Structure formats: structure tokens, C-alpha cells
Amino acid sequence: MAFKKTKELKNVPRIFISSLGCPKNLADAEVMAGELAGAGWEVVSDEAEADAALVNTCAFLGSAVKESEAEIRRLLALKKLGRLKKVIIAGCLTERMKGALLDKFPEADAAIGVGALKDAVRALEEGGLRLGDTMRHGVPFLEAPPLKLRLTAPHSAYLKVADGCDNRCAYCLIPSLRGPFRSKPLEAAVEEARLLAASGAKEISLIAQDTTLYGADLYGKPALGRLLRKISAIKGLRWIRVMYAYPERVTPELLRAMAGAENICRYLDLPLQHASDAVLKAMNRRSTEKSLRRTLSSIRRLLPGAAIRTNFIVGFPGETDKDFARLLRFVRDERLDNVGVFKYSREPGTSAAGFPGQVPDKVKTARMNELLAAQAAGVDSINAGLVGKKLEVLMDSPRFGRTYRDAPGIDGTVEVSAPGDTMQQGVPKPRPGDFVKVRITSARGYSRKGILL
């Protein structure tokens, strides 16, 4: 059995897990939690109840490194006060800092690399492990459904279908942190999806560094469409969502596979990053403005009603006013549903860190604000079309839920109320995990309100 609930027993050791960064990191934390639970540890959500702590770090950007180091210091301070017996460090920061990590934090009991998730128990119970003993770009958790303890809401889960990346974008550290791209075998991914559904998940989000490349390393060509068809046949799954889709691999075949099942959300997360050909080339992206517009047009034609989420980077080295103007026009033209905007971060170890033409932070901030304002105007237009519509909403709490247009934790929400803001007689109050019909009454930004039908 790949999913194991923690036993409620007295005198069992307890561990608090702090997972930082993206859902892909959280999926790794769930594997480590499962290994620990299987070895008799109770995973608790309150550090005050814990005997030990595991911090699963993020190190994608310098800001993430600061956040991870602050969390490590906070937990080590609790250890110094005697409130925790052990603290171990896992995740991307172990790969970015390598041996220097435990030199910087000698009070930590162990550090394990991103490919050594199954060593969590040994690291915690034996202690004293140095990074080199456990760090490797291994694939043990990719070969079969892992022993896994879910850390998400019961009704929503992540299915990590691959790890690593081969794209080598100029601004990105992921290949050096996570290693080369490698997929879970199709049978293992489908079996894990079945177990997620059996554990109560009604929504599954497929995640990887590049989900659309799934299976290419194992089967000679991408197999995401094939995987989606198999997962969509699993009983109990109402929403299947595709995250981190590389735009140049969103093919008509993939879109037809998505359109072919009612429980595959008409939603795509496409990290576009920019729309100027010069900047995209400098980023080592395969896209051009023309190809991006063509991809978006294909999505809207073959997947009508699709919600599109993306991210853009402003202030990349060499980005001119003309380059930014092209990006600004692209956002105004395309009316994208959900957009994240990030200022370029100069990360040591990336090729872009040494590029000439580094953009001043003041200029980055101004461009970010201007792009966000343009996106806000587009969202206002989208919102105007939502008011009055009847939509299915998956409740995350008794009051708030999401439509198919909104991925958990990153997109918008719907505040749900009954007529007169009191529940109708005989109509039960929505519970987390319920799907309900809602008429949208107002929408501002990424927050919507609706009346329960």
C-alpha cells in the first residue's frame, strides 16, 4: 500500500515537516513523510508537538535561499532551546550549497539530497550523515508508487510524473539542482493516481519541471496524452489538471487528448517567460512571439473555454524598452487568465548571471508594475464575462472554493454564499471537497463571489 496513515499511538516519535517552494517540492516532502510514517514516526502539523523537524528547502532564487535559511535557523533555535531533538535539511538548498550547507549550519543533524528521499529515515534516526553520504540524482521514487503520506487537503493532490530538466534556460538553476529529465514509468504513474483517488483525492494536478516532455526519455516520444487518457478513466477523479506545460510541446494531439475526457480540466499552465524574440533567444527558450501566439490560438480552438496561466520575467539582461513594449502588447492582446510577473534574479551558476546589459532594479520594478497593470485590465474584461454564469466549484473550505479555471494555491478563489447569506432550509452547508453549482455575482481581480444554487 503506497499511502499510509499515521498511527495514533502514545510514545511514538513525532516529526514536523516544513516544505518550502513549489508543489514539486511538496510532492517530495510527501514521499519523505510516507517513509517516516512507515518507519513509525507520527507526522504532526504543530512543531510544538514534535520531537524532530525536517525542512524541505527551496533554492531556485536568491529570495528562496534566504527564506530556506531563515526557516533552518528558526528550527535550529528551537533545538537549542530543547524543544526539538533533531533537525534535518532536505531539498534544493542541499544541492545548491553542497558540502557548505552543514558547514554553515553545523547544529543540523543531517542533510539529504533531492534524489535521496528514501534516506530520510536513516538520516533522522542515525544522524551525523554528511551530505555526500546521501546526495545523488537517483530515481528510486520514480520507479514505483512511493510510500507516501499526503500533506495536501484530502480532496486535492499532486502527482509528480517526472523530475529534473533538460531545457537549460539561461536564468534557471533547476538542471544543476535536480539533474537530467527523467519520467516515472507509465504504469507507476497510473497506479499512483489510482491510490490518490482511493485516498480521497477528487482533483489531481500533474506536475514536473516540464510536464509536456513526460515519457520522452522512456518511450522515445512524449506520452502525456497517453497518460492523461489512462488517468481520466480512474473512477472518482473529477478534475485532472496539467501544470508546467512547455509551450512548444503543446501539440494538437495533446489538446485533443485533453478535450476527449470531461474530467480533464480545460486549463493549462504555460510558463511563457517573455514575448520578445530577442529576449527569448537570450533566455535559451525555443519559443518566438509568433510560435507563442500560434500555440495560444491552437489551445483556444481545440480546447474551447480553456483557462491559461503563465509567468513572465521582466528585466532579463539586455531587455530593451522595445523588448518590453512587445511583451506589454502581447499581454494586452492575449487576455491571459492568470499571470505571475517576476523580476529577473541574477543567480550565480546560471549563464545569464554573466550576461552584459544587466537591468537596474528600479527599471525592473517599473516594468513589473506596468505589466501587472496591463494584466489587471485583461482580468477585468474576463471577469465581466463571468458575472451571471453558472459554474461548478470545488470547495476548499465551507466558504471558499475554486472553478476549473483556478489551480490550488496559486490562482483565484470563489467566495460562496446562499441567497441572503444564510443557508436555505434543507440545503446542507458546503463542506471541503464538495462540488457545488454557483452563479457568479461579482468578480474583482482573482477573487470572485457567487450564490450557491
Secondary structure, DSSP 8 states (H G I E B T S, - for coil): --B------TT--EEEEEE-SSHHHHHHHHHHHHHHHHTT-EEES-GGG-SEEEEEE--SSHHHHHHHHHHHHHHHHHHHTTS-SEEEEEEHHHHHHTTHHHHH-TTSSEEE-TT-GGGHHHHHHH----HHHH-----GGGSS---B---S-TTEEEEE-EE------TT--HHHHH-S-EE--HHHHHHHHHHHHHTT-SEEEEE-SSGGGTTHHHHSS--HHHHHHHHHTSTT--EEEE-S--GGG--HHHHHHHHT-TTEEEEEE---B---HHHHHHTT-S--HHHHHHHHHHHHHHSTT-EEEEEEEES-TT--HHHHHHHHHHHHHH--SEEEEEE----TTSGGGG-S----HHHHHHHHHHHHHHHHHHHHHHHHHHTT-EEEEEESSSSEEE-TT--TTTS-EEEEE-GGGS--TT-----TT-EEEEEEEEEETTEEEEEE-
